[in-house]
Amino acid sequence: METHGRTPSRRTLLRSGAYLGAAAAGLTTAATTPARADARRDRAAVAYPPTHWIPASTSNYRVSSRPTAYPIDFVVIHVTQETFPDAMKIFQDPAKQVSAHYMVASADGYIGQFVREKDVAWHAGNRDYNNRSIGIEHEGWVDKPEYFTDELYASSAALTAAVCDRYGVPKTRAHIIGHSEVPNADHTDPGKYWDWDRYIDLVKAA
Ligand SMILES: [Zn+2]
């Protein structure tokens, strides 16, 4: 995603983190008590690293049966250009027609999952790449490297490593790509401040 919203103050960001913590506490109860029959389907929600299920509007993604319907070949890295709560509202708004599988919060590395990995999220602006990828949004702005915290990198790298392990995606830059690297992408995220060397090293070490 790369819409151009208002830039929040650091104070707003910290309040967002507190809000998310409360949201997580509420969501955790539901997420940890799935019916036994649903346990396998919900595996992504309880796998390492911890993720929190915050479903996107069903109008904002396409139900599928990956990796049977399509192989998963890529992880696409995004920066939101929004706060986490604002991006969350966008994913939940059926008029927006956008989503990502995951979003990582800047302050503490909290991970929300919005779309099941088996389903096709609409994040890459390219149907073929959407079909064959997992999209991970990162709270922040491409021109504000202070949002790319140690916590965000560590949490996201653990998530990407888990995705790669689940589907046999090589942990290389050929398969872990930026939105800007999707063919015909008109977006610049994650931008020049995203530390790819550091990120790939963290993914490989996770
Ligand atoms: Zn993007």
Residues whose N, C-alpha, C, O or C-beta is under 5 A from the ligand:
A	BS01	ZN	M1 E2 H78 V79 H123 H179 H187 D189
